[in-house]
Amino acid sequence: MGELRFPKGFVWGVATSSHQIEGGNNNDWTEWEKRAGHPPKVVPSGEAADHWHRYADDYQFISDMNLSGYRFSIEWSRIEPRPGEFNAEAIAHYGKMLAELKKRGITPMVTLHHFTSPLWIENLGGWADPRTVDHFVRFATKVIESFGSGVTFWITLNEPSVQSGLGYMVGIFPPGRKDLLRYWHARRNMLDAHRAVYRLAHKTYKQRGWPEPQVSFAHHMTYVEPANPGSVLDRLCSRVYDYINNSYFLSHSKGYMDFVGVNYYFYRRVHFHLGGPLFIMAEAPVPDAPASDLGWQVVPGGLYSLCKTVSGYGLPIYITENGLADSSDRLRPWSIVHHARAIHRAIFEGVDVRGYFHWTLIDSFEWENGYGFRYGLVAVDYATQKRTPRGSARLYGEIGAGNAISAEMMEKYS
């Protein structure tokens, strides 16, 4: 078998988020981490990986890996620590970050909201309160006007289905609610916020005479199928799961996406089970699939299937996140090669996939799992902040440099 080459201009990148690596934040998650048992695995994120001060060194790893894209988030609580008050120093600092990326020829994909909000937003009611939409648009206006001349790609919200579900129904993200009504309000308000910022970005770019922006949201998508295709109830569970977690935000965002951003981590087989962990359904394992340190099964074929599915929206596709917890770096190289092969297969069949952003560049604070799991291509010793590239970083760099998966890689990780 020969090498698998990708289209010219395909973006190989990495993804991070502000709260998980910057350190020194003061937002709703910072407050949440102080509460005993919320959740029990979480310790205060503190200085995290100190990326706020070490960003140039971290960008060097991106350059060393021959990557062309970097998805990162701008921390709302730094930009607007109090309602309507903007922090000029924080804006200037993010400007320096973007300038450093430009100097290195790395294309930024900027996320405006990656799970964290200022404390004053949470005190007003968070995403369950419709006023948050207007506040978010004000923040987005400031950021887009400040940085838009050097940024083409914008992600309005990261995984709104996850944040609304874990924050307002499951209760393991702030604000820790288990309230179905607030959950649906939060989903609707996040959808309204995305649409409003989409309109804002296009209007601003047109007024300023900047090239057309590319705006979307990063959608957590799960490939789901019935555990027993012959069961009517299993098929119904699969369709319900798919609508709530996959189709809802996409179908209600038609006309408000310039591309589809896919975050892929899960392949689910569901079956009807009254009173199960998902109310009327439970999950069945995927036979013979390897698992990450978190116990999440790794099934690259689901990414191929999702690419085929979302191609129906007629838009370019970017894989805005994909990765796994793997402290030993045992499974990550296999995962990278096989997910890349899944993307190549979709492209070969005519799907317009234009980029892949691996989660994540460096080890980071992993939300409800704290510092217990390692996703980074680059390892971080939190005691010293020393960075050490893992073997998977070298492998991914070879893919980025050649814009291809070599025959040797496919043989080694078959």
N, C-alpha and C positions, 0 to 999 in steps of 0.2 A: 504494500500500500504506500503510495506517495504522500507527500505533504499536503495539508489542507490549507490553501491560501484564502485570505479574507479580502474583501473588496478594498481598493485603494481608498484611503481616508478613514477606514474603520478606526474608531476611537477605543484604545485600550487604556483604562484608567483605574483609579482607586477612589473609594468613598470614605468619608468620615463625618462626624457631627461635632459641633462646638462643645457641648456639655461633656461629651465623652472623652475628649482629649485636651481641651484648652486648660481646664482647671481655673479655680478662682471665680467661678460664676456665683450669682446670687439670684436664683430663680425658683420656680415652684418645686423643681426636683431637689434643689439644694435644701429647701425646707423639709421636703418629704424624707430625705435621708436622715434627718435629725430625729425622726420619730421612731421610737423603739418598735421593732417588729413590723416595719412598713417598707418593704417586706423584710423578713428576717435575714436574708442573704446579703442585704445591702449595708455597706458601711459608707460613711461620707466620702464623696468623690474627691474632695479636697483639691489638690493641685493636679490630679489626673496625670496625664503625660506631659504636662507643662508645655503643651504645644503653643500656647499664647506667646511664649518667649523663644521657643525653639523651632518655630515654623520654617525658617530658612534651611536649617539642618534636615528637617523632615522632608522638605521639598527636594532636597538633594537625592533622597532615596527614590523619589518619583523619576527624576532625571536619570539616575543610575539604572533604573529598570526600563528605560526607553519608552516610558508611557507618555501619552499625549493628552490625557484628560484627568481632571481632579474635581470630584464632587465634594463640596463642603458646605457647612451651614454658617450663617451669621446669627449670632446670639442676640435675640430681641432684648433681653434684659440688660445687655451691655449698651445697646444703641439707645434705648428708651427706658432708663431706670425708673422714671416717674412719668405719669401721663403727660404727653406733649412736650417733655423735656428731652432733648437729644444730646448725647455725649459726644462732643467733637473729637475727643482723644480716641475714643473707641472707633469712630468712623474713620479717622486718620489711620489707625492701626490696621483695620481691614483693608484700607486702601493700599498700605504697604504690602500686605499679603498678596493682593491681586497684582500689584506691580512686580513682585518677585516671581509669581507664576508666569506673567507675560514675558519677563526677561528670559525665562527658561523655555519658552515656547509651549507651555502647558495650558490647554483650554480649560477655563473654569466652568463648572456647572454649580450655580449658587442656590442653596436651599434657604428659604426664608423662615421656615418653622420646622424644627426637627425635635418634636416632643416637649420642648421647654417653653415656658411663658414667664414674663415678669411676675413677681409676687402680687403686684397691684391688679394684674389681670385675674389671677386666681381669687383674689379677695372680692372681685366684682362678680364672680360666678364662673369664671373660666369659659370654656367653649360651650357650655350649656346655656350661657347668657348671650342673647343676640347682639348686645353692645360690643362684644368681643370682635365681631366682624368689622365694625367701623374702626376700632382701635388697630386691628391688624392691617387694614388698608392704609391707615395713616403711617404706620411703621414701614410698610412696604413702599409707600410713596417716597419716604425719605431715603430708603436704601436704593431704590431703583434710580432716583434722581442723582444720588451720589456716585453710583458705580456703573450705571447702565451703559455709558459710552464704551466701557471695556468688557462688558459681559453680554453674551448672546443667549446663553442657556440659563433658564430659571426654573427651579422647582418651588412651587408655592408652599406645599405641605408634604411632609414625609408621613406616609402610611396613616392617613386619617382614619381608616377602618380600625387599625390597631390601637391608635391613641384613644379613640372614642370608646372602643370595646373594653380595653384594659383599665381605662380611667373611670368610666361611668357605668360599667356593668359587672366586670370581674373584680375591680377594685384593687389591683396591684400596681397601678400607675396613679399618680396624683390626678384628681383629688381623692381617690380611694372610694368612690361611690359604687353602690350596687342598686342602681335606679334606672329602670328600663325607660322611663319617660325622659330623664335627663340624657340618657344614652342617645335616644333618637333626636333630641334637640341638638346635642353636640354634633352628631353626624350631619344634620341639616345645616347647621351654622358653619361647619368646616367646608361643606360644599359651596355655600354662598360666598364664603371668604375666597375660596379658590377662583370662582367665577369672577368676582369683583377685581381681584388682583390680575387675573388674565386680561380683563378689559383695560385696567389701569396701565399695565405694561405696554400693550399695543398702542394705546393712546399717547403715552409719554414718548415712546420711541418715534412715533410718527411726527409729533410736535417738535421734537428735537432734531429730526432729520437723521436719526441713527438707523442702521440697517435693521430689518425686521427681527424682533426677538423670537426665540423659541421657548414657549412656556408650557409647563405641564405640572403634574404632581407625581410623586414617587408612590406607586400603588403596590402595597403588599398583596401579592397574588399567590394563591394556593391551587395547584392542580388537584382537582378532586374527582373521584369516580366512585360509583357504588361498589361496596365490597362484594356484593352478589348482583351482577347485572340482570339476573333473572327475577330479582325481587322488586315488585312495584314500590314497596316502602323504602327500600334502599335507594332506588333511583330517585324517589321524591326527596329523600334526605340529601342526596347529592346535589339536586337542583336548588334546594333551599340554601344549602351551604354556599354553593357557587354564587347565587344571587346576592346574599348578604355580604360575603367577603370579597367577591370579584366584580360582579356585574353592576352592582348598585352605583358605585362612584363613577365607573366608566360610562354607563348609559346616561347618567344625569350630567355628564360633563361633555357630551357631544357638542361640538362647536366651540369648546373652551379648552382644547388641547391642540398643541402643534406637533406633539409626538406622544407616544405612550411610554411612560416610565414604569418598568416592571422590577419590583423587588421580589426575588424568588428564593425561598428557603424550604418550602414544604410541599410534599406530595401526600395527599390524604385519601385513604379508602374508608368510606363511612358506611355504617349500617344502622338500621332502625333499632333504637333501644330506649324505650320509654323510661324517663328519669335518669338517663345517662348524663355524662359530663357536659354534653351539648344539648341538654333538655330532651330532645327526642332522638338523639343519635349518639353513637360512639364511634371510635376509630379502630380500624384493624391495621396491623402492621403490614408493610410492603415486604413480601418474601425476599430474603437474601440481600436486602439493601444494607450497606454499611451505615454506621451511625457515628455522629460527632460526639464530642465530650459531653454535650448536653443530652445525648440520647436521641437527638433529632436524626431521623433517617435521611440519607443523602441519595436523591434519585434524579440524576441529570435529565433523564428523559422527560420529566415533567416540564422542564424549561422549554424544550422543543415544542411540546404540545401547547403550552401557553403562548409561545410566539405565533404558532399557527392560528390559535384562537383570536388573539388580539389583532392580527393582521386584517381581520374583517372590518376594523375601524378605518382602514385606508390611510393610516398615518405611519411615519417612521417609528421605529421602536428602539429604545435604549434600555439595556439591562442596568438599572440604576443601583442595584445592590444584588450581590450573591456571594456567599462565603460560608464559613463554618467555624465552630469552636474546636480547636485542635492544637493543644499545647505542645504535643510531640512533633507536630508537622508531618505526621504519618500519612494522614488521609488527604490533606490539602492539595498536594501536587496532583493526585489522581482526580480530585474534584475539579480543579481548574481545567485540566485537560479534557475531562468528559463534559463539563458544562460548555466549554468552548466548542467541542465537537457537536453538541446539541444545537448550538447557535449556527454553526456552519451548515449543518443539515437543513435547518430552516431557511437560511439564505440561499442554499443551493436549490431549494424548492420554491424560490421566488419571494420569500418574506423579506421585507425591508428592515433588517436589523442593522443599526449603524454604530453601536458601541456597547461596551461591557465595562462596568465599574465594579471591581472586586471589593468586597467588604472584608477586611479593612486595611488601610495602610499600616498603622501601628496598633499594638495592643491598646485597649481602651476600656473605660468604665461601661459595663454592659447592663445598664438599667437595673431591672429587678434581680439580676445575677451578679451585680457588683463587679469585683475584680477577680472572681473565681475562674473565669474562662477566657481563653486567648484566641482572638480572631485575626491578629495582625500578621501581615507578611513580614513585618519587622517586629521582633520581640522587644519589650520594654521591661527593664529592671526598675521597678518603681522606687526602690530604695536609693538608687543612684541616678535614675533617669537615663541610664545607658541604653542605647539602641543597638540591636544586633539583627541584621537581616537573616531570615530563615532560608532554608533551601528552596522553599516555594517561591521566594522573591526572585531568586536567580532564574528559576524555571519560567515564571511569569514574564520576567524581563526578556528572556529569549523569544517568547511568543510575541511580545510587543515589538522587539527589534525586527523580527522577520515577518511580522504580520501574518503569521502562519503557525500551524501545529505541525511539527516535523514528524516524519515517519518514525524516527527513533523515540520520540515522546509517546506516540501512540502504541508502539511496541512495548515500551517500558511500563506504561500505565494502562495496559489493556485489561 
